[in-house]
Amino acid sequence: MSAQSMTFGQAISKARKAKGLSQKELAALVKKEEGGGPISPQYLNDIEHDRRSPTSDHLIKQFATILDEDEGYLFVLAGKIPDDVREKAKDRDKIVKSFANFRKNITN
């Protein structure tokens, strides 16, 4: 499967299996919020089968850390711009130029 056709769920599933973790084991490691309880194995299953998307930057960052995957790659697959980037993006022209450069570089 090429990176272009990889979905967020497929990337999580592939990385989880490469680490030798079951869905139940990975779900127990991923916390809903800082200090919160773990996500459910069913929620992880739904993510891996692209029935649900991660609901927060917090979850994407945890998946990246636990699965040794690049955070930026997972954000792109999830179709999200990290909150910290969005909050700093104030200049319209700079945003437009940066996005055009991103598109150009990613599709070449």
C-alpha atoms as an extended CHARMM CRD file, in Angstrom:
* protein
*
       108  EXT
         1         1  MET       CA              0.0000000000        0.0000000000        0.0000000000  PROA      1               0.0000000000
         2         2  SER       CA              1.4540000000        3.3320000000       -0.9740000000  PROA      2               0.0000000000
         3         3  ALA       CA              1.6700000000        6.2560000000        1.4320000000  PROA      3               0.0000000000
         4         4  GLN       CA             -0.6680000000        8.1800000000       -0.8970000000  PROA      4               0.0000000000
         5         5  SER       CA             -3.4850000000        5.6930000000       -0.4250000000  PROA      5               0.0000000000
         6         6  MET       CA             -2.8500000000        5.0720000000        3.2980000000  PROA      6               0.0000000000
         7         7  THR       CA             -5.5970000000        6.2210000000        5.6290000000  PROA      7               0.0000000000
         8         8  PHE       CA             -5.0980000000        7.2520000000        9.2490000000  PROA      8               0.0000000000
         9         9  GLY       CA             -6.7350000000        4.0430000000       10.4340000000  PROA      9               0.0000000000
        10        10  GLN       CA             -4.6100000000        1.8690000000        8.1780000000  PROA      10              0.0000000000
        11        11  ALA       CA             -1.4410000000        3.6160000000        9.3640000000  PROA      11              0.0000000000
        12        12  ILE       CA             -2.3970000000        3.0470000000       13.0170000000  PROA      12              0.0000000000
        13        13  SER       CA             -3.2240000000       -0.6050000000       12.3730000000  PROA      13              0.0000000000
        14        14  LYS       CA              0.0250000000       -1.2050000000       10.4860000000  PROA      14              0.0000000000
        15        15  ALA       CA              2.1630000000        0.5070000000       13.1430000000  PROA      15              0.0000000000
        16        16  ARG       CA              0.3440000000       -1.3080000000       15.9600000000  PROA      16              0.0000000000
        17        17  LYS       CA              0.9480000000       -4.6870000000       14.3540000000  PROA      17              0.0000000000
        18        18  ALA       CA              4.5990000000       -3.8130000000       13.6860000000  PROA      18              0.0000000000
        19        19  LYS       CA              4.9850000000       -3.1270000000       17.4300000000  PROA      19              0.0000000000
        20        20  GLY       CA              3.3400000000       -6.4620000000       18.2560000000  PROA      20              0.0000000000
        21        21  LEU       CA              0.4510000000       -4.8600000000       20.1310000000  PROA      21              0.0000000000
        22        22  SER       CA             -3.1370000000       -6.0520000000       20.1970000000  PROA      22              0.0000000000
        23        23  GLN       CA             -5.9270000000       -3.5140000000       19.8650000000  PROA      23              0.0000000000
        24        24  LYS       CA             -6.7230000000       -4.0530000000       23.5410000000  PROA      24              0.0000000000
        25        25  GLU       CA             -3.0930000000       -3.3620000000       24.5310000000  PROA      25              0.0000000000
        26        26  LEU       CA             -2.8170000000       -0.2120000000       22.4290000000  PROA      26              0.0000000000
        27        27  ALA       CA             -6.1920000000        1.0910000000       23.5950000000  PROA      27              0.0000000000
        28        28  ALA       CA             -5.0400000000        0.7250000000       27.2150000000  PROA      28              0.0000000000
        29        29  LEU       CA             -1.9980000000        2.9240000000       26.4660000000  PROA      29              0.0000000000
        30        30  VAL       CA             -3.8930000000        5.7760000000       24.7730000000  PROA      30              0.0000000000
        31        31  LYS       CA             -5.5730000000        8.1770000000       27.2130000000  PROA      31              0.0000000000
        32        32  LYS       CA             -8.6570000000       10.2120000000       26.2970000000  PROA      32              0.0000000000
        33        33  GLU       CA             -7.3100000000       13.3860000000       27.9020000000  PROA      33              0.0000000000
        34        34  GLU       CA             -4.4690000000       14.3740000000       30.1900000000  PROA      34              0.0000000000
        35        35  GLY       CA             -4.9900000000       12.2690000000       33.2910000000  PROA      35              0.0000000000
        36        36  GLY       CA             -8.0650000000       10.6070000000       31.7910000000  PROA      36              0.0000000000
        37        37  GLY       CA             -8.8930000000        6.9830000000       31.2740000000  PROA      37              0.0000000000
        38        38  PRO       CA             -7.9030000000        4.9290000000       28.2500000000  PROA      38              0.0000000000
        39        39  ILE       CA             -9.8030000000        4.7960000000       24.9980000000  PROA      39              0.0000000000
        40        40  SER       CA            -11.8900000000        1.6870000000       24.4570000000  PROA      40              0.0000000000
        41        41  PRO       CA            -10.7510000000       -1.1650000000       22.2020000000  PROA      41              0.0000000000
        42        42  GLN       CA            -13.9860000000       -0.6230000000       20.1910000000  PROA      42              0.0000000000
        43        43  TYR       CA            -13.0890000000        3.0360000000       19.5940000000  PROA      43              0.0000000000
        44        44  LEU       CA             -9.6220000000        1.9610000000       18.4100000000  PROA      44              0.0000000000
        45        45  ASN       CA            -11.2120000000       -0.6640000000       16.1660000000  PROA      45              0.0000000000
        46        46  ASP       CA            -13.4680000000        2.0040000000       14.6780000000  PROA      46              0.0000000000
        47        47  ILE       CA            -10.4370000000        4.2470000000       14.0450000000  PROA      47              0.0000000000
        48        48  GLU       CA             -8.4770000000        1.4210000000       12.3980000000  PROA      48              0.0000000000
        49        49  HSD       CA            -11.4190000000        0.6300000000       10.1210000000  PROA      49              0.0000000000
        50        50  ASP       CA            -11.9340000000        4.3270000000        9.2750000000  PROA      50              0.0000000000
        51        51  ARG       CA            -15.3770000000        4.4500000000       10.8620000000  PROA      51              0.0000000000
        52        52  ARG       CA            -14.2060000000        7.1820000000       13.2720000000  PROA      52              0.0000000000
        53        53  SER       CA            -11.4880000000        9.7900000000       13.3040000000  PROA      53              0.0000000000
        54        54  PRO       CA             -9.3430000000       10.8310000000       16.2470000000  PROA      54              0.0000000000
        55        55  THR       CA            -11.1820000000       13.5880000000       18.0660000000  PROA      55              0.0000000000
        56        56  SER       CA             -8.2170000000       15.5990000000       19.2910000000  PROA      56              0.0000000000
        57        57  ASP       CA             -4.6110000000       16.5600000000       18.7130000000  PROA      57              0.0000000000
        58        58  HSD       CA             -3.9500000000       14.8730000000       22.0570000000  PROA      58              0.0000000000
        59        59  LEU       CA             -4.9310000000       11.4610000000       20.6470000000  PROA      59              0.0000000000
        60        60  ILE       CA             -2.9240000000       11.8650000000       17.4480000000  PROA      60              0.0000000000
        61        61  LYS       CA              0.1780000000       12.8480000000       19.4270000000  PROA      61              0.0000000000
        62        62  GLN       CA             -0.2270000000        9.8200000000       21.7000000000  PROA      62              0.0000000000
        63        63  PHE       CA             -0.5540000000        7.4530000000       18.7570000000  PROA      63              0.0000000000
        64        64  ALA       CA              2.6070000000        8.9660000000       17.2730000000  PROA      64              0.0000000000
        65        65  THR       CA              4.5710000000        8.5880000000       20.5000000000  PROA      65              0.0000000000
        66        66  ILE       CA              3.3890000000        5.0860000000       21.3980000000  PROA      66              0.0000000000
        67        67  LEU       CA              3.7380000000        3.7170000000       17.8580000000  PROA      67              0.0000000000
        68        68  ASP       CA              7.0000000000        5.5360000000       17.0130000000  PROA      68              0.0000000000
        69        69  GLU       CA              5.3070000000        7.1980000000       14.0440000000  PROA      69              0.0000000000
        70        70  ASP       CA              5.9110000000       10.7080000000       12.7780000000  PROA      70              0.0000000000
        71        71  GLU       CA              3.3860000000       13.1110000000       14.2730000000  PROA      71              0.0000000000
        72        72  GLY       CA              3.2060000000       15.2840000000       11.1440000000  PROA      72              0.0000000000
        73        73  TYR       CA              2.4690000000       12.2580000000        8.9800000000  PROA      73              0.0000000000
        74        74  LEU       CA             -0.4040000000       11.2170000000       11.2420000000  PROA      74              0.0000000000
        75        75  PHE       CA             -1.8300000000       14.7510000000       11.2900000000  PROA      75              0.0000000000
        76        76  VAL       CA             -1.8820000000       14.7870000000        7.4770000000  PROA      76              0.0000000000
        77        77  LEU       CA             -3.5450000000       11.3650000000        7.3210000000  PROA      77              0.0000000000
        78        78  ALA       CA             -6.1080000000       12.5160000000        9.8880000000  PROA      78              0.0000000000
        79        79  GLY       CA             -6.8220000000       15.6120000000        7.7750000000  PROA      79              0.0000000000
        80        80  LYS       CA             -6.0100000000       17.9470000000       10.6560000000  PROA      80              0.0000000000
        81        81  ILE       CA             -3.8590000000       20.9740000000       11.2310000000  PROA      81              0.0000000000
        82        82  PRO       CA             -2.4270000000       20.8700000000       14.7580000000  PROA      82              0.0000000000
        83        83  ASP       CA             -4.0280000000       23.3930000000       17.1040000000  PROA      83              0.0000000000
        84        84  ASP       CA             -0.6870000000       25.0410000000       17.9050000000  PROA      84              0.0000000000
        85        85  VAL       CA             -0.0440000000       25.6820000000       14.1890000000  PROA      85              0.0000000000
        86        86  ARG       CA             -3.5920000000       26.9340000000       13.5530000000  PROA      86              0.0000000000
        87        87  GLU       CA             -3.3720000000       29.3180000000       16.5220000000  PROA      87              0.0000000000
        88        88  LYS       CA             -0.1580000000       30.8750000000       15.1940000000  PROA      88              0.0000000000
        89        89  ALA       CA             -1.4000000000       31.1240000000       11.5990000000  PROA      89              0.0000000000
        90        90  LYS       CA             -2.6580000000       34.7230000000       11.5200000000  PROA      90              0.0000000000
        91        91  ASP       CA             -1.3720000000       36.1440000000        8.2380000000  PROA      91              0.0000000000
        92        92  ARG       CA             -3.7310000000       35.1860000000        5.3700000000  PROA      92              0.0000000000
        93        93  ASP       CA             -1.1600000000       35.6780000000        2.6130000000  PROA      93              0.0000000000
        94        94  LYS       CA              1.4420000000       33.6410000000        4.4730000000  PROA      94              0.0000000000
        95        95  ILE       CA             -1.0800000000       30.8360000000        5.0120000000  PROA      95              0.0000000000
        96        96  VAL       CA             -2.0370000000       30.7960000000        1.3250000000  PROA      96              0.0000000000
        97        97  LYS       CA              1.6060000000       30.7710000000        0.1970000000  PROA      97              0.0000000000
        98        98  SER       CA              2.5720000000       28.0860000000        2.7220000000  PROA      98              0.0000000000
        99        99  PHE       CA             -0.3210000000       25.8470000000        1.7240000000  PROA      99              0.0000000000
       100       100  ALA       CA              0.5130000000       26.2570000000       -1.9720000000  PROA      100             0.0000000000
       101       101  ASN       CA              4.1230000000       25.2730000000       -1.2310000000  PROA      101             0.0000000000
       102       102  PHE       CA              2.9420000000       22.3090000000        0.8200000000  PROA      102             0.0000000000
       103       103  ARG       CA              0.7010000000       21.0930000000       -2.0100000000  PROA      103             0.0000000000
       104       104  LYS       CA              3.4470000000       21.5410000000       -4.5740000000  PROA      104             0.0000000000
       105       105  ASN       CA              6.0250000000       19.6700000000       -2.4910000000  PROA      105             0.0000000000
       106       106  ILE       CA              3.7210000000       16.8730000000       -1.4170000000  PROA      106             0.0000000000
       107       107  THR       CA              2.4860000000       16.0950000000       -4.9380000000  PROA      107             0.0000000000
       108       108  ASN       CA              5.8730000000       16.0890000000       -6.6920000000  PROA      108             0.0000000000
